[in-house]
Amino acid sequence: MAQPITNLSLNDKIKYGSYKGAPIIWRIADFNHPGYPSNSVTLISDVILCEKAFDAKEPINSDSDRQKDGNNRYAHSNLRQWLNKRGSPWYEAQHSADAPPNSSGVSTNPYDTEPGFLTEFTDDELSVLLETTLTVVKNTVTDGGGSETVVDKIFLASRTEVGLANEQGIAEGVQFPIFTDDASRIAQHNGSNDYWWLRTPFASNSRHVRYVKSDGSRYENTAYQGSVGVRPLCNLKSDILVSDLP
């Protein structure tokens, strides 16, 4: 039997889409989350799906930190672009100094030749995926501080949304009800607790990005580090039906 997705509860799990040949298991993070599309259900992957750099080194960038450690501006990041692309090649330069996440640009796990994250989603699955407007802090060193908005279908959570306070006092959205303490933020990759990226930059420099540590607390790392996990989110239409079968 099928039932409306709105019959489910927070933290309930559903299968939606596929990655590397396996169905993706998501958990419900909220219904009609403030600032997100109306009549939507927010999902976050139940586990960390992979490890990838946030952004590659940019050898011709005028900023020396971004030359050696990558760019912490989410709007320009390799990871944001990959999450929202289907097929291959997916990479397109987002600014004049941008560079792909190849073996020379990231510390490990290059993904410039891997198909975009949405490649194995069916047309029907993509048809219920909603565009979401996101607020993202900008660093105060190279990007002018304050915040900007981006519009994506697949995205990373912010520091605010996972309950780790605001960066530079700027709210990047509203906290999800499923994230209440460190324990609630812990996520696994291949059976072990692991780190996972947020979209929030460390606002005091141009290269560090915030992430959730394996114990659920907050930390940051250089953007080109390919050993940090990816735990994406999305919003689906709330009138879809889901199967009762596991």
N, C-alpha and C positions, 0 to 999 in steps of 0.2 A: 504493500500500500504506500501511497505518497501522501505527504502532509505539507502544509505551508512551513517554510523555514522559520517563520515567526512563532511557531508552536514550540520551538526549541528554547533552550536556556543558555545563559552565559556559560562559556567554557565547554558547551557541547561540541562534538566534533563532526565534521562532514568531509567527504571526499569531493574535491573539485579540481579539475585540471590534472596535468601530469608533468613530471620533470624527470628526464633521463629514464623514461620507460616505466615509471612507477607513479601511481596515483598520489596526489598531494593531499595530506590530511591537514585540515585547518581547524582551529577552534574559534568559536564566536566570541569576539571581543566587546561588541556592543550592538544595540539596536538604535537606529536614528541618533547616532552620535552627534553631539553639538558641533556645528560647523561643517559637517559632512553632508552629502546629498540627502535630500528628503526621501523617506520611504526606502531606507537602505539598511543592510546588515553588514557590519564590519567583521572581517575575518583576519586572523593572523596565523601563520603556519604553526602547527603544533610543535614541530622540532625545527632546528636549524637545517636548512636544505643543502647548504654547501658552504665552502669557504672561498671568499674572493676579496680582492683589494677594492677599496672604495673608489680609488682613482689612481692612475699610473703616474709615474714620474713625468715631468714636463721639461725636457732638456733645454728648450728654447724660451722658457718662461723668464721674464725679467726678474722675478722673485727667486732668490737662491734657494729658499726652503722648498718651493714647489718644484724646482729643478731636480732635487734629490729625493723628495719625499711625497710628491703628489699634491693634489689640490683638494682642499676641504670644503669647497663650495658645492653644495648638493645639486644645484641647478645645472652645473657643468660636469658632474661626476660620471665616470664610466659606468658605475654600478646602476645609477638611476636609468641611464639610457638602455643598458642591457635588460633590465627588468621589464621594460615596456616595449621591447622589440620582439618580432616574430621572424624566424628564418635567419639566414646568414648570407653575406656578411651583415652585421647589424651596426658596426661602429661608424659614426660620422663625427668629425671634429666639431666640438661645441664652441670653440673660440680659437683664436689664431695660434695659441701655444699648446693646444690640446694634443694628447698622444694616446694611442691605444694601449690596453692592458696586456701587452705581449710579454714574452719571457724576459726582455731587458727592462721592462717598465715596472714590473711588480716583483715583490720579494719571493712569491711562490704562487702556484695555481693561476697561470695566465689563462685568460678566457676570451681573447680577441677573436679566435677562430671557432669558439663554441657558439652554437645557434642561440638566438635570443630566448629569454626565459619563457615567452608565450608560445614558442614554436609548437609544443605538443598539446596545446589547448584546442578543443574543437571549435568550429564556428558557433555552435549552439552555446558552448561555455563562454565564449567571448561576448556573445550578444547580451548577457546579463551582467557584464562587468561595467561598472560606472566610473566615469571620470571624477576625480576628487581634487578639490583645491586645497593645497597644503601651505601652511606658513612655515618658513625656514629662516633661522637666524643667519646673518652674515658676519664674518669676522671683522674686527675693528682695525686690522692691520693693512689689508689690501683691498677689502671689499666694501668698506664704508660703514660697517656696523649696521644696526637696525635689523630689519627682516625684509624678506621678499616672499612672493607666492609663486608656486609652480602648480601645474595641473597634470596629474598622472592617473593611470589605472592601477598600477602596481607600485608600491612605495614602501619606504622604511618608516618606522615609528620615530617620534621625536622624544627628546629627553622629558619634555612636559608630559607627553601622552603615556609614558611608562611609569610616571610617578617619581621621577628623579629631579624634581624642581625645575626652574627655568634657567636657561642660559642667558647671562647678562640681564636678568630680570624680565626677559621677553617670553611671553607664553606662546609656544608653538602648538596651538590647538588646546584641547581639553583632555585631562587625564582619563584613561580608560578604566572602567570599574573593575576589570579583572586584575589590574596591577595595584596591589595594596602594600606590598613589602618586598624585601629582597627575595624571599622564597618564591613569590608569585612570578618573578621575572626570570628565574632560572630556566634555561632551555638546554636541550641535549643535541649533540651531533654524533652520530654513530655510537650511541649508547653512553656517552660521557658528557658531563656538563661542559659547556663551551661559551666563548665570548660571542656576542652578536652586535653588528653595527646599528647605530641610530643615524638619522639624517642630520643631526645637530652637529655643527662644527664646534671645536674648542675655540671660542671667539677671540682669544688673545694671541693667536698666531694663524698662519695661512696654511698649515699642513696637518694639524691634528684634528681627528674626528672623535666624537663621543661614542662610546659603546657600553653595553651591559656586560659586566664581568661574569665569570662562571659561577660566582656566588650570588649574583643578582644585584651587585652594587654598581656604581658608576666609575668609568675610567675613560681614557682616550688613547689613541694610537695614531701613528702616521698613516696617511691615506693609502700609501702604496703597499701596506702590509696585506699579503694575501692569505693570512692564516686566521682572519676574523670571519665569523659566521654571518650568513644572510638569512634573515627571518622576515620575509615580506608580509605585507598587508594588502587588502583590497576591500572594496565595497561592492556588494551585489544588490540587485533589485530585491525588495522584500516580498514580492508577490510570487517568487519562484517556489516550486515544490521540491521536496527532498524525499528520498526513499527511506522507509523504515528499516530496510535491511542493512546490516553492517557491511 
